[in-house]
Amino acid sequence: MTRDIWKHLILVIGAIIVLAPFYMMLSYSFKSPGEIDRGVGGFFGAQEMMVDPRCVKLRDPNRDEIAAAAPQYPGKSDSEIRAVIMAQAEIDCSMRPVVFNYSKAFIEAPLLRYLLNGVIVTVSIFFVQVLVALPAAYALAKLKFWGREAVFGLVLFCLLIPVHAIALPLYIMLAKVGLTNTYAALVVPWTISVFGIFLMRQFFMTVPDDLIDAARMDGMTEFAIVWRVMLPTAIPALLAFAIFSIVAHWNDYFWPRIVVTGSRELFTPPLGLREFKGDADGSFFGPMMATATIIVTPLIVAFLVAQRRFIEGITLSGMK
Amino acid sequence: MAGLSISSVTKRFGDTEVLKGVTLDVADAEFVSLVGPSGCGKSTLLRIIAGLEDPTSGDIAIDGKGVTGMRAADRNLSMVFQSYALYPHLTVAENIAVPLRMRSLTTTQRLPLIGPFLPGAKDQRAEIATAVQKAAEMLEIGPLLDRKPGQLSGGQRQRVALGRALVRDPAAFLLDEPLSNLDAKLRVQTRAEIAQLHRRLNATFIYVTHDQVEAMTMSDRIAVMMGGEILQCDAPSVIYEDPSDIRVAEFIGSPKINILPIELSNAELTLFGQVLGRITEAAQAGIYQLGLRPEALKLTQTEPVMTGTVAHMENLGSEVYAQIALADQTSRVTLRAAPAERHKLQLGAEVGLGLDLQDGLIFDAVGKRQRRIEVAVTHVREVA
C-alpha cells in the first residue's frame, strides 16, 4: 500500500515537471501583458478589455488626415479632432487578451504560411525517409548478400554521428550547389534516416521468413514484397518512426535557422516564434506563447489520433 | 500439371552438407511424401524445388524443362507453409486472390485507386473473384472470405493457405508440414481432405512431413530421408514391408521395429544361441541384425524362442502393445497382441515369444538389407 503511494507520488512529480511548461505556455497565451509581467490572473487571466498600444499608435492621424476629418467636426481645433479620433481608435483597438494574443500570432506573423511550410517540409522528409528506409531495412534484415554485416555496421556507426557536427559541411555543400533558401535545403539533408533504417530493420527481423517466401511463391518481386507485404505489417513500427521523425523536424529550429537566411516565405513554425522576440521594446510573451500553442497543437492532435492505432497495431497474429 | 525431376542435388550451408546428392523423379499427378526426422534435409529439398533456395550442385527440372536458377515466382509452383504464412493485413478473399492478381494483372492494373479503372482490369478482376469463390467453395470457407487471418482458427487458416495454393493451376503443389500446427483430431480430418483434394485435382503433390502416419496414409510413394540422403523411395506398403535399410525400418512403423542380433555360421541362423533356421544360398558368416515388427512376434507357451517378463503394457482397445524385457538380455522387445490375450500380459508376468522367420527382415552389420539370405527351413528348433 505505502509502496503504491510512493510510486504514484514519484509519477505525479514527474508528470508535473513535464506538464508545467505546457501549463505556462497555455496560460500566458491567454493573459494580457500586464498580467504576465505581474504574474497575476491565475490560469485564464481576468480577460479584462485591454488596449493594443501598437494598434492605437498606427491610427494616430497625421496632419492631412486631421484636415480630411475636419468637416465632420465643425468648430473644433486640430488637437481636439485628434483627441476624438484617438479616443475612437482606443475603443476600436481594445479587445480581450486572448483575442489579442491569438490574432497577433496570425496577423503579425504569417503563421498559416509557416504552418503550411512545416507540413510540406515534415511530410516530404518523412515520405522520402520511408521510401529509402523500407527497402534498405528489408535488404538488411531479409536478403543475404556479401557485406551485409558491414553495411549494417555502417548504419549503426552513422547513428553515432551528431547532426550538429556535420551541419557546417552540409551547409557549405548546399550553398555551393546553390540550394540554400529552398525547400530542398530543408528536406534533402534528412532524407536518409539511419535511425529509420535501424528501427525498421529490427522490426523486419521479427517478420517470419515464411511470409516472405509465400510472397515469392505468389509471384511478387522483391520490391513488391517491400511495399505489399512488409509495409502493411510494419505499420506500428512505421507509426513509431513517424512520431520521431515528424516531431523532430516539425520542432526543429536549428537547421531551418541555418539554411533559411532570407525570405520569410520559407520559415517553418519554430522560426515564426522569432517574430515576437522583442528587441528594444521587450518581448511579446502573450502572442509568442499563442504561436507556440498553435505550433504544438497539430502534433498533440496527431499523436492522440495515432495513439489508438499505435497501440492496437496490426499484429502478426495471423501468422501463428 | 507436370512431373518433376531432381538430379543429384547437393546443398551446403557453410561446412555442413545438408543434402548429399539427392535424386528423385516424381511423375505427373503423383503424391510423393518426403519423410524423415528433423534436420534430415527434407524441408531444404522442398525449398530448393520451390526455388527459394539454390542448390550447391545438381539440377531441378519441371515438366522436362530445367529450372535451376529460375526465380521461385517463375516456376509456377504453389506452396503451403507450416506456419500458413497468410498476409495478416489482407482478408481471406484478398489472400487467396494474391497469386492471381500478381500473375494476371499488370503492375499498373494493380495500383490502388486508378488500377480498377484501367482497360481490361474489370474483366480480370471479375475472373479473379470467380476463381476465389470457386476455391473457397471447394474448401468450404465461403463464409470466412471477409475476415482477417487473425480472426481465424488454426484449421481455418490452414484451409485459406490451401486455397491460396490451389486458386491457380500450378505445375505442382509443395506442402511443408501443413498439418503440424493442428490438433490431433483436426489433423486426421484434414489428412483425409488433402488426400481427397489430390485425387480431385489430379495434381502433382510433394508433401514434407516428419509424421510417418501422414506419409503412409496419403502418399503414392514415400521418400524416406535421413542425413541428407533419400534412403528409399517406394510405395507405403513396400516401405513398411520390404525396407532396404535398417534406418527406414526403424523410422517407419509405430511402435518401432524390434532389432535383435543374429548370427550366421555354417548356413545356420542363430538367435540367442538357438538355431532358427537354415539359409538356402551361401552368405558370408558373421553377425547380422534381425528386424521384427511387433506383429511378427507371437505369444506362445510351446518352445518359445525367447522368454521374458512384461515390463510395460499399452492397451489401445483394438490392440495391445506390450514391452517384454528379455530374460537373458538387457534388451526389450515390443509385441502386438490381440485384446483377447490381454490377460496373459499382466505386468511382471513371464511370457514366451515365438516368431516366424519369414516375417523377419535381415540386415547386415551396417544396416543394409540382406535380401539374399532366404530361410529354407523354419521352425527347426534345437537347443544349442
Chai-1 contact restraints between the chains, C-beta under 6 A:
chainA,res_idxA,chainB,res_idxB,connection_type,confidence,min_distance_angstrom,max_distance_angstrom,comment,restraint_id
A,P208,B,S83,contact,1.0,0.0,6.0,A-B,restraint_1
A,D210,B,F81,contact,1.0,0.0,6.0,A-B,restraint_2
A,D210,B,S83,contact,1.0,0.0,6.0,A-B,restraint_3
A,D210,B,A85,contact,1.0,0.0,6.0,A-B,restraint_4
A,L211,B,A85,contact,1.0,0.0,6.0,A-B,restraint_5
A,D213,B,L52,contact,1.0,0.0,6.0,A-B,restraint_6
A,A214,B,F81,contact,1.0,0.0,6.0,A-B,restraint_7
A,A214,B,A85,contact,1.0,0.0,6.0,A-B,restraint_8
A,R216,B,A72,contact,1.0,0.0,6.0,A-B,restraint_9
A,R216,B,A73,contact,1.0,0.0,6.0,A-B,restraint_10
A,M217,B,A72,contact,1.0,0.0,6.0,A-B,restraint_11
A,M217,B,M79,contact,1.0,0.0,6.0,A-B,restraint_12
A,D218,B,V98,contact,1.0,0.0,6.0,A-B,restraint_13
A,D218,B,P99,contact,1.0,0.0,6.0,A-B,restraint_14
A,D218,B,M102,contact,1.0,0.0,6.0,A-B,restraint_15
A,G219,B,A73,contact,1.0,0.0,6.0,A-B,restraint_16
A,G219,B,M102,contact,1.0,0.0,6.0,A-B,restraint_17
A,G219,B,R103,contact,1.0,0.0,6.0,A-B,restraint_18
A,M220,B,M102,contact,1.0,0.0,6.0,A-B,restraint_19
A,P232,B,H89,contact,1.0,0.0,6.0,A-B,restraint_20
A,T233,B,P88,contact,1.0,0.0,6.0,A-B,restraint_21
A,I314,B,H89,contact,1.0,0.0,6.0,A-B,restraint_22
A,L316,B,P88,contact,1.0,0.0,6.0,A-B,restraint_23
A,S317,B,G150,contact,1.0,0.0,6.0,A-B,restraint_24
A,G318,B,L86,contact,1.0,0.0,6.0,A-B,restraint_25
A,G318,B,P88,contact,1.0,0.0,6.0,A-B,restraint_26
A,G318,B,P149,contact,1.0,0.0,6.0,A-B,restraint_27
A,G318,B,G150,contact,1.0,0.0,6.0,A-B,restraint_28
A,M319,B,S83,contact,1.0,0.0,6.0,A-B,restraint_29
